[in-house]
Amino acid sequence: MFWCFWRGLRLLFGGDARIEGLVYLYALSAVVFGFINVGVVDLLKELHFKRNFFYRSSARFVGFGVGVALAVILLNYWAIALGTLTTQTVLLIASYFVHPYRPKLALSAWQEIWRFSGWVLLRSIILFFGRRSDRMLLRRMVGMEATGIYDVGQEAANMPSSEFVIVLSEAIVAGFTRLADQPEKLAKAYTRTIAMILSLSLPAGIGIALVAEPFVHVVLTARFIEAVPLIQILAFYGILVTGLGNMHAVYIAVGRPARSTSFQAIDTGVRLPLLFIGISMLGMVGAAWAMLASAVFGLFVGLFLIVRDFGVSFLDILRQVWRVAFATGIMALAVNYVLMQVGQETYVVQLWAAIASGIVVYAGALASLWHLSNRPDGPEQFAIDWVTSRFKSS
């Protein structure tokens, strides 16, 4: 079975024999991760976010340090894979120190577990191929060089928005689980979560799209100048994906993973033909447009399912996010003005001036709109409460 899977990967990745060793090493990392103490789930269930943060971040810090050291010594891509294995190993060891639970090998509840986790596993497989299908098709249809530029562009475009969802996703699942038997509170929590995520990802995504050119010159160098239009398009893709970032969480919380898996299958099924057409016509740029088009489709389908299954009001979502949208628009005008005023001959100054002005204008515009709206409950109040609690705890 593994041989058949490996042969499929060889075909998708262009038959590059160098990938084989990496596949084995990453597979070993997955095996190590599978033996992590399941008791650490309680850290999220009981909302011990600080303890969970230090547990995970310390392992990533060690893995990063090992990866950097190996990169200096080996000077090749093996450093990344070995750094990942180190991170998983540290997580495994630390998990038995941060929680007293000691798992035992037993199969008495395998049917109950499989009914739930089987759907989650299937969704993860579909999600992997759906999220990687653009690179796979590009490599087969266009070539390695174009795929490399596209990959850099996508990582740069989605980094600001996707990182927010990664950080918040575990806390979201824990919070939704506590409200699983309270439909009205769950619907309200969902709309507030969307607003909170978009209050970070929307300005970040629009911002990276606006500063794509100076960002590439300063951070990536002119060698990747072809990635500029890709970053500008894929930044909007990242925003739309974060809008659905908590959809899977709410279905997991109420014990309906099959619905989330079905949605992911539909989303991937729509994305593949769009990618084939887009790449055939426009190459890298066509792939970016196809990803954006599929994300638009997924957003509408996802919101339709959430509204139907949980009684979430679309108007309530608009009431939560309109201030974020307006503040982001004002920020975009300010950043665009700064970019025009600062000459392209000083890309470093242009980039940092745009970032600084964007942060200040967005925060000021959002706070002003919030006060003019009589300070309703929303991401602004959440931010104030969070800052206040940090000062009180210190």
C-alpha positions as YAML, in Angstrom:
chain: A
units: angstrom
residues:
- id: 1
  name: MET
  ca: [0.00, 0.00, 0.00]
- id: 2
  name: PHE
  ca: [2.78, 2.41, 0.93]
- id: 3
  name: TRP
  ca: [4.61, 1.48, -2.29]
- id: 4
  name: CYS
  ca: [1.53, 2.41, -4.36]
- id: 5
  name: PHE
  ca: [1.20, 5.69, -2.47]
- id: 6
  name: TRP
  ca: [4.89, 6.42, -3.04]
- id: 7
  name: ARG
  ca: [4.61, 5.69, -6.75]
- id: 8
  name: GLY
  ca: [1.73, 8.14, -6.93]
- id: 9
  name: LEU
  ca: [3.83, 10.81, -5.25]
- id: 10
  name: ARG
  ca: [6.69, 10.16, -7.66]
- id: 11
  name: LEU
  ca: [4.35, 10.79, -10.58]
- id: 12
  name: LEU
  ca: [2.92, 13.95, -9.01]
- id: 13
  name: PHE
  ca: [6.36, 15.37, -8.17]
- id: 14
  name: GLY
  ca: [7.89, 14.61, -11.55]
- id: 15
  name: GLY
  ca: [9.75, 11.42, -10.62]
- id: 16
  name: ASP
  ca: [12.47, 13.20, -8.61]
- id: 17
  name: ALA
  ca: [14.36, 10.41, -6.80]
- id: 18
  name: ARG
  ca: [15.70, 12.86, -4.19]
- id: 19
  name: ILE
  ca: [12.24, 13.08, -2.65]
- id: 20
  name: GLU
  ca: [12.20, 9.40, -1.61]
- id: 21
  name: GLY
  ca: [14.48, 9.84, 1.40]
- id: 22
  name: LEU
  ca: [12.57, 12.91, 2.54]
- id: 23
  name: VAL
  ca: [9.28, 11.00, 2.36]
- id: 24
  name: TYR
  ca: [10.70, 8.33, 4.68]
- id: 25
  name: LEU
  ca: [12.01, 10.91, 7.12]
- id: 26
  name: TYR
  ca: [8.75, 12.86, 7.23]
- id: 27
  name: ALA
  ca: [6.86, 9.58, 7.62]
- id: 28
  name: LEU
  ca: [9.06, 8.82, 10.65]
- id: 29
  name: SER
  ca: [8.18, 12.27, 12.03]
- id: 30
  name: ALA
  ca: [4.49, 11.41, 11.67]
- id: 31
  name: VAL
  ca: [5.03, 8.12, 13.53]
- id: 32
  name: VAL
  ca: [6.80, 9.92, 16.37]
- id: 33
  name: PHE
  ca: [3.97, 12.45, 16.56]
- id: 34
  name: GLY
  ca: [1.48, 9.58, 16.85]
- id: 35
  name: PHE
  ca: [3.00, 8.50, 20.17]
- id: 36
  name: ILE
  ca: [2.56, 11.90, 21.85]
- id: 37
  name: ASN
  ca: [0.66, 11.70, 25.14]
- id: 38
  name: VAL
  ca: [-3.00, 12.23, 24.28]
- id: 39
  name: GLY
  ca: [-3.49, 13.78, 27.71]
- id: 40
  name: VAL
  ca: [-2.13, 17.10, 26.40]
- id: 41
  name: VAL
  ca: [-5.53, 17.60, 24.74]
- id: 42
  name: ASP
  ca: [-6.80, 18.50, 28.22]
- id: 43
  name: LEU
  ca: [-4.61, 21.61, 28.15]
- id: 44
  name: LEU
  ca: [-6.93, 23.00, 25.48]
- id: 45
  name: LYS
  ca: [-10.12, 21.44, 26.81]
- id: 46
  name: GLU
  ca: [-9.53, 23.10, 30.19]
- id: 47
  name: LEU
  ca: [-8.39, 26.31, 28.45]
- id: 48
  name: HIS
  ca: [-4.82, 26.19, 29.76]
- id: 49
  name: PHE
  ca: [-3.60, 28.14, 26.73]
- id: 50
  name: LYS
  ca: [-0.47, 29.58, 28.34]
- id: 51
  name: ARG
  ca: [0.78, 26.15, 29.38]
- id: 52
  name: ASN
  ca: [-0.04, 24.73, 25.94]
- id: 53
  name: PHE
  ca: [1.72, 27.64, 24.26]
- id: 54
  name: PHE
  ca: [4.97, 27.10, 26.16]
- id: 55
  name: TYR
  ca: [4.80, 23.34, 25.58]
- id: 56
  name: ARG
  ca: [4.47, 23.70, 21.82]
- id: 57
  name: SER
  ca: [6.58, 26.80, 21.27]
- id: 58
  name: SER
  ca: [9.55, 25.40, 23.22]
- id: 59
  name: ALA
  ca: [9.56, 22.30, 20.99]
- id: 60
  name: ARG
  ca: [9.38, 24.41, 17.84]
- id: 61
  name: PHE
  ca: [12.18, 26.63, 19.15]
- id: 62
  name: VAL
  ca: [14.43, 23.61, 19.71]
- id: 63
  name: GLY
  ca: [13.54, 22.17, 16.31]
- id: 64
  name: PHE
  ca: [14.23, 25.50, 14.65]
- id: 65
  name: GLY
  ca: [17.61, 25.78, 16.36]
- id: 66
  name: VAL
  ca: [18.59, 22.27, 15.31]
- id: 67
  name: GLY
  ca: [17.40, 22.95, 11.76]
- id: 68
  name: VAL
  ca: [19.47, 26.14, 11.49]
- id: 69
  name: ALA
  ca: [22.56, 24.43, 12.92]
- id: 70
  name: LEU
  ca: [22.20, 21.52, 10.49]
- id: 71
  name: ALA
  ca: [21.66, 23.92, 7.60]
- id: 72
  name: VAL
  ca: [25.01, 25.55, 8.36]
- id: 73
  name: ILE
  ca: [26.71, 22.15, 8.64]
- id: 74
  name: LEU
  ca: [25.01, 20.21, 5.82]
- id: 75
  name: LEU
  ca: [24.17, 23.06, 3.44]
- id: 76
  name: ASN
  ca: [21.20, 21.17, 1.96]
- id: 77
  name: TYR
  ca: [17.47, 20.50, 2.33]
- id: 78
  name: TRP
  ca: [17.92, 17.61, 4.77]
- id: 79
  name: ALA
  ca: [18.30, 20.17, 7.55]
- id: 80
  name: ILE
  ca: [14.62, 21.11, 7.28]
- id: 81
  name: ALA
  ca: [13.39, 17.52, 7.51]
- id: 82
  name: LEU
  ca: [15.72, 16.73, 10.42]
- id: 83
  name: GLY
  ca: [14.58, 19.88, 12.18]
- id: 84
  name: THR
  ca: [10.97, 18.72, 11.82]
- id: 85
  name: LEU
  ca: [11.85, 15.31, 13.26]
- id: 86
  name: THR
  ca: [13.57, 17.04, 16.18]
- id: 87
  name: THR
  ca: [10.47, 19.14, 16.87]
- id: 88
  name: GLN
  ca: [8.23, 16.06, 16.95]
- id: 89
  name: THR
  ca: [10.67, 14.20, 19.19]
- id: 90
  name: VAL
  ca: [10.79, 17.06, 21.69]
- id: 91
  name: LEU
  ca: [6.98, 17.26, 21.65]
- id: 92
  name: LEU
  ca: [6.80, 13.52, 22.34]
- id: 93
  name: ILE
  ca: [9.16, 13.66, 25.31]
- id: 94
  name: ALA
  ca: [7.70, 16.87, 26.77]
- id: 95
  name: SER
  ca: [4.11, 15.61, 26.50]
- id: 96
  name: TYR
  ca: [4.78, 13.08, 29.27]
- id: 97
  name: PHE
  ca: [6.10, 15.83, 31.56]
- id: 98
  name: VAL
  ca: [3.32, 18.39, 31.08]
- id: 99
  name: HIS
  ca: [0.43, 15.99, 31.78]
- id: 100
  name: PRO
  ca: [0.16, 13.07, 34.26]
- id: 101
  name: TYR
  ca: [-2.02, 10.88, 32.01]
- id: 102
  name: ARG
  ca: [-0.33, 7.70, 30.80]
- id: 103
  name: PRO
  ca: [-1.94, 6.09, 27.75]
- id: 104
  name: LYS
  ca: [-2.24, 2.32, 27.47]
- id: 105
  name: LEU
  ca: [-2.62, 0.13, 24.41]
- id: 106
  name: ALA
  ca: [-6.29, -0.90, 24.13]
- id: 107
  name: LEU
  ca: [-8.78, -1.55, 21.34]
- id: 108
  name: SER
  ca: [-12.02, -1.57, 23.32]
- id: 109
  name: ALA
  ca: [-13.21, 1.77, 21.92]
- id: 110
  name: TRP
  ca: [-11.73, 1.54, 18.42]
- id: 111
  name: GLN
  ca: [-15.10, 1.57, 16.65]
- id: 112
  name: GLU
  ca: [-16.26, 4.72, 18.43]
- id: 113
  name: ILE
  ca: [-12.94, 6.43, 17.80]
- id: 114
  name: TRP
  ca: [-12.82, 5.40, 14.15]
- id: 115
  name: ARG
  ca: [-16.36, 6.66, 13.46]
- id: 116
  name: PHE
  ca: [-15.12, 10.13, 14.34]
- id: 117
  name: SER
  ca: [-11.41, 10.13, 13.51]
- id: 118
  name: GLY
  ca: [-11.94, 8.28, 10.21]
- id: 119
  name: TRP
  ca: [-13.74, 11.31, 8.80]
- id: 120
  name: VAL
  ca: [-11.06, 13.62, 10.18]
- id: 121
  name: LEU
  ca: [-8.34, 11.49, 8.56]
- id: 122
  name: LEU
  ca: [-10.17, 11.45, 5.23]
- id: 123
  name: ARG
  ca: [-10.59, 15.23, 5.36]
- id: 124
  name: SER
  ca: [-6.89, 15.68, 6.09]
- id: 125
  name: ILE
  ca: [-5.96, 13.58, 3.04]
- id: 126
  name: ILE
  ca: [-8.37, 15.50, 0.80]
- id: 127
  name: LEU
  ca: [-7.16, 18.81, 2.26]
- id: 128
  name: PHE
  ca: [-3.53, 17.88, 1.60]
- id: 129
  name: PHE
  ca: [-4.12, 17.14, -2.08]
- id: 130
  name: GLY
  ca: [-6.46, 20.13, -2.43]
- id: 131
  name: ARG
  ca: [-3.93, 22.55, -0.96]
- id: 132
  name: ARG
  ca: [-0.97, 21.03, -2.84]
- id: 133
  name: SER
  ca: [-2.70, 20.37, -6.16]
- id: 134
  name: ASP
  ca: [-1.58, 23.72, -7.59]
- id: 135
  name: ARG
  ca: [2.10, 22.91, -7.05]
- id: 136
  name: MET
  ca: [1.69, 19.33, -8.27]
- id: 137
  name: LEU
  ca: [0.01, 20.37, -11.51]
- id: 138
  name: LEU
  ca: [2.42, 23.26, -12.07]
- id: 139
  name: ARG
  ca: [5.39, 20.95, -11.80]
- id: 140
  name: ARG
  ca: [3.92, 18.51, -14.30]
- id: 141
  name: MET
  ca: [2.63, 21.14, -16.75]
- id: 142
  name: VAL
  ca: [5.08, 24.06, -16.50]
- id: 143
  name: GLY
  ca: [8.28, 22.90, -14.81]
- id: 144
  name: MET
  ca: [10.38, 23.14, -11.65]
- id: 145
  name: GLU
  ca: [11.53, 26.75, -11.97]
- id: 146
  name: ALA
  ca: [8.00, 28.15, -12.30]
- id: 147
  name: THR
  ca: [6.82, 25.92, -9.46]
- id: 148
  name: GLY
  ca: [9.58, 27.26, -7.20]
- id: 149
  name: ILE
  ca: [8.65, 30.88, -7.91]
- id: 150
  name: TYR
  ca: [4.96, 30.10, -7.38]
- id: 151
  name: ASP
  ca: [5.69, 28.32, -4.10]
- id: 152
  name: VAL
  ca: [7.64, 31.30, -2.78]
- id: 153
  name: GLY
  ca: [4.85, 33.65, -3.86]
- id: 154
  name: GLN
  ca: [2.17, 31.58, -2.17]
- id: 155
  name: GLU
  ca: [4.10, 31.25, 1.08]
- id: 156
  name: ALA
  ca: [4.71, 35.00, 1.19]
- id: 157
  name: ALA
  ca: [1.09, 35.84, 0.33]
- id: 158
  name: ASN
  ca: [-0.52, 33.50, 2.85]
- id: 159
  name: MET
  ca: [1.93, 33.82, 5.73]
- id: 160
  name: PRO
  ca: [0.30, 36.84, 7.44]
- id: 161
  name: SER
  ca: [-3.26, 35.50, 7.27]
- id: 162
  name: SER
  ca: [-2.70, 31.74, 7.66]
- id: 163
  name: GLU
  ca: [-0.48, 32.11, 10.73]
- id: 164
  name: PHE
  ca: [-3.34, 33.79, 12.60]
- id: 165
  name: VAL
  ca: [-5.67, 30.89, 11.91]
- id: 166
  name: ILE
  ca: [-3.06, 28.32, 12.94]
- id: 167
  name: VAL
  ca: [-2.56, 30.07, 16.27]
- id: 168
  name: LEU
  ca: [-6.29, 30.48, 16.94]
- id: 169
  name: SER
  ca: [-7.63, 27.18, 15.58]
- id: 170
  name: GLU
  ca: [-6.90, 25.02, 18.63]
- id: 171
  name: ALA
  ca: [-8.42, 27.57, 21.01]
- id: 172
  name: ILE
  ca: [-11.46, 27.86, 18.73]
- id: 173
  name: VAL
  ca: [-12.15, 24.12, 18.84]
- id: 174
  name: ALA
  ca: [-11.90, 24.11, 22.63]
- id: 175
  name: GLY
  ca: [-14.28, 27.06, 22.95]
- id: 176
  name: PHE
  ca: [-16.83, 25.68, 20.49]
- id: 177
  name: THR
  ca: [-16.80, 22.27, 22.23]
- id: 178
  name: ARG
  ca: [-18.00, 23.88, 25.45]
- id: 179
  name: LEU
  ca: [-20.95, 25.40, 23.58]
- id: 180
  name: ALA
  ca: [-21.87, 22.32, 21.53]
- id: 181
  name: ASP
  ca: [-25.19, 21.80, 23.37]
- id: 182
  name: GLN
  ca: [-26.10, 25.53, 23.32]
- id: 183
  name: PRO
  ca: [-27.01, 26.35, 19.67]
- id: 184
  name: GLU
  ca: [-27.73, 30.05, 20.17]
- id: 185
  name: LYS
  ca: [-24.49, 30.71, 22.04]
- id: 186
  name: LEU
  ca: [-22.58, 28.62, 19.52]
- id: 187
  name: ALA
  ca: [-23.96, 30.67, 16.61]
- id: 188
  name: LYS
  ca: [-23.03, 33.89, 18.39]
- id: 189
  name: ALA
  ca: [-19.55, 32.59, 19.17]
- id: 190
  name: TYR
  ca: [-19.07, 31.62, 15.53]
- id: 191
  name: THR
  ca: [-19.90, 35.11, 14.24]
- id: 192
  name: ARG
  ca: [-17.63, 36.71, 16.83]
- id: 193
  name: THR
  ca: [-14.82, 34.34, 15.86]
- id: 194
  name: ILE
  ca: [-15.15, 35.23, 12.18]
- id: 195
  name: ALA
  ca: [-14.94, 38.92, 13.06]
- id: 196
  name: MET
  ca: [-11.93, 38.35, 15.31]
- id: 197
  name: ILE
  ca: [-10.05, 36.36, 12.65]
- id: 198
  name: LEU
  ca: [-10.86, 38.80, 9.86]
- id: 199
  name: SER
  ca: [-9.86, 41.77, 12.02]
- id: 200
  name: LEU
  ca: [-6.32, 40.37, 11.78]
- id: 201
  name: SER
  ca: [-6.21, 38.49, 8.48]
- id: 202
  name: LEU
  ca: [-8.05, 41.03, 6.29]
- id: 203
  name: PRO
  ca: [-5.68, 43.99, 6.86]
- id: 204
  name: ALA
  ca: [-2.67, 41.64, 6.83]
- id: 205
  name: GLY
  ca: [-3.70, 40.08, 3.52]
- id: 206
  name: ILE
  ca: [-4.57, 43.38, 1.85]
- id: 207
  name: GLY
  ca: [-1.37, 44.86, 3.21]
- id: 208
  name: ILE
  ca: [0.89, 42.16, 1.76]
- id: 209
  name: ALA
  ca: [-0.87, 42.54, -1.60]
- id: 210
  name: LEU
  ca: [-0.19, 46.30, -1.60]
- id: 211
  name: VAL
  ca: [3.48, 46.03, -0.62]
- id: 212
  name: ALA
  ca: [4.19, 42.96, -2.79]
- id: 213
  name: GLU
  ca: [6.74, 44.71, -5.00]
- id: 214
  name: PRO
  ca: [8.91, 46.32, -2.30]
- id: 215
  name: PHE
  ca: [8.54, 43.17, -0.20]
- id: 216
  name: VAL
  ca: [9.95, 41.00, -2.99]
- id: 217
  name: HIS
  ca: [12.87, 43.40, -3.63]
- id: 218
  name: VAL
  ca: [13.78, 43.71, 0.06]
- id: 219
  name: VAL
  ca: [13.05, 40.23, 1.43]
- id: 220
  name: LEU
  ca: [13.22, 37.88, -1.57]
- id: 221
  name: THR
  ca: [15.53, 39.88, -3.91]
- id: 222
  name: ALA
  ca: [14.81, 40.80, -7.53]
- id: 223
  name: ARG
  ca: [15.39, 37.19, -8.56]
- id: 224
  name: PHE
  ca: [11.78, 36.49, -7.55]
- id: 225
  name: ILE
  ca: [10.22, 39.55, -9.20]
- id: 226
  name: GLU
  ca: [7.86, 37.24, -11.12]
- id: 227
  name: ALA
  ca: [6.25, 36.37, -7.79]
- id: 228
  name: VAL
  ca: [4.79, 39.89, -7.37]
- id: 229
  name: PRO
  ca: [1.52, 39.28, -9.30]
- id: 230
  name: LEU
  ca: [1.23, 35.88, -7.62]
- id: 231
  name: ILE
  ca: [1.47, 37.45, -4.16]
- id: 232
  name: GLN
  ca: [-1.11, 40.07, -5.09]
- id: 233
  name: ILE
  ca: [-3.63, 37.45, -6.22]
- id: 234
  name: LEU
  ca: [-2.93, 34.78, -3.62]
- id: 235
  name: ALA
  ca: [-3.16, 37.27, -0.76]
- id: 236
  name: PHE
  ca: [-6.89, 37.47, -1.45]
- id: 237
  name: TYR
  ca: [-7.03, 33.68, -1.57]
- id: 238
  name: GLY
  ca: [-5.49, 33.59, 1.90]
- id: 239
  name: ILE
  ca: [-8.09, 36.02, 3.23]
- id: 240
  name: LEU
  ca: [-10.96, 33.91, 1.92]
- id: 241
  name: VAL
  ca: [-9.46, 30.71, 3.32]
- id: 242
  name: THR
  ca: [-9.16, 32.27, 6.78]
- id: 243
  name: GLY
  ca: [-12.83, 33.23, 6.54]
- id: 244
  name: LEU
  ca: [-13.57, 29.50, 6.53]
- id: 245
  name: GLY
  ca: [-10.85, 28.68, 9.04]
- id: 246
  name: ASN
  ca: [-13.24, 28.00, 11.89]
- id: 247
  name: MET
  ca: [-15.86, 26.12, 9.85]
- id: 248
  name: HIS
  ca: [-14.10, 22.80, 10.41]
- id: 249
  name: ALA
  ca: [-13.73, 23.66, 14.10]
- id: 250
  name: VAL
  ca: [-17.45, 24.13, 14.67]
- id: 251
  name: TYR
  ca: [-18.35, 20.84, 12.96]
- id: 252
  name: ILE
  ca: [-15.71, 19.01, 14.99]
- id: 253
  name: ALA
  ca: [-17.05, 20.60, 18.19]
- id: 254
  name: VAL
  ca: [-20.60, 19.35, 17.58]
- id: 255
  name: GLY
  ca: [-19.43, 15.88, 16.49]
- id: 256
  name: ARG
  ca: [-20.24, 16.16, 12.77]
- id: 257
  name: PRO
  ca: [-16.90, 15.70, 10.99]
- id: 258
  name: ALA
  ca: [-18.60, 14.06, 7.98]
- id: 259
  name: ARG
  ca: [-20.11, 17.41, 6.98]
- id: 260
  name: SER
  ca: [-16.73, 19.14, 7.03]
- id: 261
  name: THR
  ca: [-15.17, 16.28, 5.04]
- id: 262
  name: SER
  ca: [-17.93, 16.44, 2.42]
- id: 263
  name: PHE
  ca: [-17.39, 20.16, 2.01]
- id: 264
  name: GLN
  ca: [-13.65, 19.65, 1.60]
- id: 265
  name: ALA
  ca: [-14.26, 17.01, -1.08]
- id: 266
  name: ILE
  ca: [-16.54, 19.38, -3.02]
- id: 267
  name: ASP
  ca: [-14.04, 22.22, -2.69]
- id: 268
  name: THR
  ca: [-11.17, 20.07, -3.99]
- id: 269
  name: GLY
  ca: [-13.33, 18.66, -6.79]
- id: 270
  name: VAL
  ca: [-14.04, 22.20, -8.04]
- id: 271
  name: ARG
  ca: [-10.44, 23.36, -7.63]
- id: 272
  name: LEU
  ca: [-8.76, 20.67, -9.76]
- id: 273
  name: PRO
  ca: [-10.44, 21.45, -13.12]
- id: 274
  name: LEU
  ca: [-10.05, 25.19, -12.50]
- id: 275
  name: LEU
  ca: [-6.33, 24.69, -11.93]
- id: 276
  name: PHE
  ca: [-5.94, 22.61, -15.07]
- id: 277
  name: ILE
  ca: [-7.66, 25.26, -17.18]
- id: 278
  name: GLY
  ca: [-5.85, 28.17, -15.51]
- id: 279
  name: ILE
  ca: [-2.38, 26.64, -15.82]
- id: 280
  name: SER
  ca: [-3.01, 25.63, -19.43]
- id: 281
  name: MET
  ca: [-3.94, 29.22, -20.32]
- id: 282
  name: LEU
  ca: [-1.77, 31.44, -18.09]
- id: 283
  name: GLY
  ca: [0.78, 29.25, -16.33]
- id: 284
  name: MET
  ca: [1.70, 30.42, -12.80]
- id: 285
  name: VAL
  ca: [-0.71, 33.37, -12.86]
- id: 286
  name: GLY
  ca: [-3.49, 31.08, -14.09]
- id: 287
  name: ALA
  ca: [-2.89, 28.78, -11.11]
- id: 288
  name: ALA
  ca: [-3.19, 31.75, -8.74]
- id: 289
  name: TRP
  ca: [-6.46, 32.89, -10.33]
- id: 290
  name: ALA
  ca: [-7.81, 29.32, -10.16]
- id: 291
  name: MET
  ca: [-7.00, 29.10, -6.44]
- id: 292
  name: LEU
  ca: [-8.76, 32.41, -5.85]
- id: 293
  name: ALA
  ca: [-11.82, 31.36, -7.86]
- id: 294
  name: SER
  ca: [-12.10, 28.09, -5.96]
- id: 295
  name: ALA
  ca: [-11.81, 29.97, -2.65]
- id: 296
  name: VAL
  ca: [-14.68, 32.27, -3.65]
- id: 297
  name: PHE
  ca: [-16.81, 29.23, -4.46]
- id: 298
  name: GLY
  ca: [-15.82, 27.58, -1.19]
- id: 299
  name: LEU
  ca: [-16.69, 30.68, 0.82]
- id: 300
  name: PHE
  ca: [-20.23, 30.83, -0.54]
- id: 301
  name: VAL
  ca: [-20.83, 27.10, -0.09]
- id: 302
  name: GLY
  ca: [-19.32, 27.12, 3.40]
- id: 303
  name: LEU
  ca: [-21.41, 30.06, 4.58]
- id: 304
  name: PHE
  ca: [-24.54, 28.45, 3.14]
- id: 305
  name: LEU
  ca: [-23.86, 25.27, 5.15]
- id: 306
  name: ILE
  ca: [-23.12, 27.17, 8.36]
- id: 307
  name: VAL
  ca: [-26.25, 29.31, 8.05]
- id: 308
  name: ARG
  ca: [-28.40, 26.25, 7.34]
- id: 309
  name: ASP
  ca: [-26.92, 23.90, 9.96]
- id: 310
  name: PHE
  ca: [-26.43, 26.29, 12.87]
- id: 311
  name: GLY
  ca: [-28.88, 29.12, 12.27]
- id: 312
  name: VAL
  ca: [-26.10, 31.67, 11.97]
- id: 313
  name: SER
  ca: [-27.47, 34.95, 10.67]
- id: 314
  name: PHE
  ca: [-25.65, 36.39, 7.68]
- id: 315
  name: LEU
  ca: [-26.71, 39.86, 8.84]
- id: 316
  name: ASP
  ca: [-25.10, 39.22, 12.22]
- id: 317
  name: ILE
  ca: [-21.85, 38.38, 10.45]
- id: 318
  name: LEU
  ca: [-22.05, 41.64, 8.46]
- id: 319
  name: ARG
  ca: [-22.71, 43.61, 11.66]
- id: 320
  name: GLN
  ca: [-19.56, 42.13, 13.15]
- id: 321
  name: VAL
  ca: [-17.22, 42.62, 10.18]
- id: 322
  name: TRP
  ca: [-18.32, 45.85, 8.44]
- id: 323
  name: ARG
  ca: [-16.10, 48.02, 10.64]
- id: 324
  name: VAL
  ca: [-13.11, 45.79, 9.90]
- id: 325
  name: ALA
  ca: [-13.83, 46.03, 6.16]
- id: 326
  name: PHE
  ca: [-14.15, 49.84, 6.22]
- id: 327
  name: ALA
  ca: [-11.04, 50.28, 8.36]
- id: 328
  name: THR
  ca: [-9.11, 48.02, 5.98]
- id: 329
  name: GLY
  ca: [-10.28, 50.12, 3.02]
- id: 330
  name: ILE
  ca: [-9.06, 53.30, 4.72]
- id: 331
  name: MET
  ca: [-5.77, 51.58, 5.48]
- id: 332
  name: ALA
  ca: [-5.41, 50.52, 1.83]
- id: 333
  name: LEU
  ca: [-5.83, 54.13, 0.67]
- id: 334
  name: ALA
  ca: [-3.23, 55.33, 3.16]
- id: 335
  name: VAL
  ca: [-0.71, 52.63, 2.25]
- id: 336
  name: ASN
  ca: [-1.19, 53.26, -1.46]
- id: 337
  name: TYR
  ca: [-0.57, 56.98, -0.90]
- id: 338
  name: VAL
  ca: [2.64, 56.26, 1.02]
- id: 339
  name: LEU
  ca: [3.86, 53.92, -1.71]
- id: 340
  name: MET
  ca: [3.34, 56.63, -4.32]
- id: 341
  name: GLN
  ca: [5.10, 59.27, -2.24]
- id: 342
  name: VAL
  ca: [8.19, 57.20, -1.42]
- id: 343
  name: GLY
  ca: [10.28, 56.45, -4.50]
- id: 344
  name: GLN
  ca: [10.96, 52.89, -5.63]
- id: 345
  name: GLU
  ca: [14.69, 53.58, -5.53]
- id: 346
  name: THR
  ca: [14.45, 53.17, -1.74]
- id: 347
  name: TYR
  ca: [12.50, 49.94, -1.44]
- id: 348
  name: VAL
  ca: [13.47, 49.41, 2.20]
- id: 349
  name: VAL
  ca: [12.12, 52.80, 3.25]
- id: 350
  name: GLN
  ca: [9.06, 52.31, 1.06]
- id: 351
  name: LEU
  ca: [8.28, 48.93, 2.66]
- id: 352
  name: TRP
  ca: [8.70, 50.01, 6.28]
- id: 353
  name: ALA
  ca: [6.87, 53.30, 5.76]
- id: 354
  name: ALA
  ca: [3.94, 51.43, 4.22]
- id: 355
  name: ILE
  ca: [3.84, 48.87, 7.04]
- id: 356
  name: ALA
  ca: [4.03, 51.50, 9.78]
- id: 357
  name: SER
  ca: [1.39, 53.74, 8.23]
- id: 358
  name: GLY
  ca: [-0.87, 50.74, 7.59]
- id: 359
  name: ILE
  ca: [-0.77, 49.62, 11.23]
- id: 360
  name: VAL
  ca: [-1.39, 53.11, 12.61]
- id: 361
  name: VAL
  ca: [-4.17, 54.02, 10.16]
- id: 362
  name: TYR
  ca: [-5.96, 50.68, 10.49]
- id: 363
  name: ALA
  ca: [-5.90, 50.74, 14.30]
- id: 364
  name: GLY
  ca: [-7.07, 54.36, 14.38]
- id: 365
  name: ALA
  ca: [-9.83, 53.85, 11.80]
- id: 366
  name: LEU
  ca: [-11.13, 50.71, 13.51]
- id: 367
  name: ALA
  ca: [-11.15, 52.38, 16.93]
- id: 368
  name: SER
  ca: [-12.93, 55.45, 15.52]
- id: 369
  name: LEU
  ca: [-15.61, 53.39, 13.78]
- id: 370
  name: TRP
  ca: [-16.11, 51.37, 16.94]
- id: 371
  name: HIS
  ca: [-16.65, 54.50, 19.06]
- id: 372
  name: LEU
  ca: [-18.98, 56.01, 16.45]
- id: 373
  name: SER
  ca: [-21.02, 52.78, 16.58]
- id: 374
  name: ASN
  ca: [-21.46, 53.15, 20.37]
- id: 375
  name: ARG
  ca: [-18.80, 50.52, 21.12]
- id: 376
  name: PRO
  ca: [-20.71, 47.32, 20.29]
- id: 377
  name: ASP
  ca: [-19.48, 43.86, 21.23]
- id: 378
  name: GLY
  ca: [-16.90, 42.71, 18.69]
- id: 379
  name: PRO
  ca: [-13.18, 42.20, 18.02]
- id: 380
  name: GLU
  ca: [-12.38, 45.68, 19.33]
- id: 381
  name: GLN
  ca: [-13.83, 44.90, 22.76]
- id: 382
  name: PHE
  ca: [-12.09, 41.52, 22.75]
- id: 383
  name: ALA
  ca: [-8.73, 43.23, 22.08]
- id: 384
  name: ILE
  ca: [-9.30, 45.71, 24.93]
- id: 385
  name: ASP
  ca: [-10.31, 42.93, 27.34]
- id: 386
  name: TRP
  ca: [-7.26, 40.87, 26.34]
- id: 387
  name: VAL
  ca: [-4.81, 43.78, 26.86]
- id: 388
  name: THR
  ca: [-6.47, 44.68, 30.17]
- id: 389
  name: SER
  ca: [-6.22, 41.08, 31.44]
- id: 390
  name: ARG
  ca: [-2.53, 40.97, 30.49]
- id: 391
  name: PHE
  ca: [-1.79, 44.10, 32.55]
- id: 392
  name: LYS
  ca: [-3.78, 42.78, 35.51]
- id: 393
  name: SER
  ca: [-2.01, 39.42, 35.44]
- id: 394
  name: SER
  ca: [1.40, 41.11, 35.34]
...
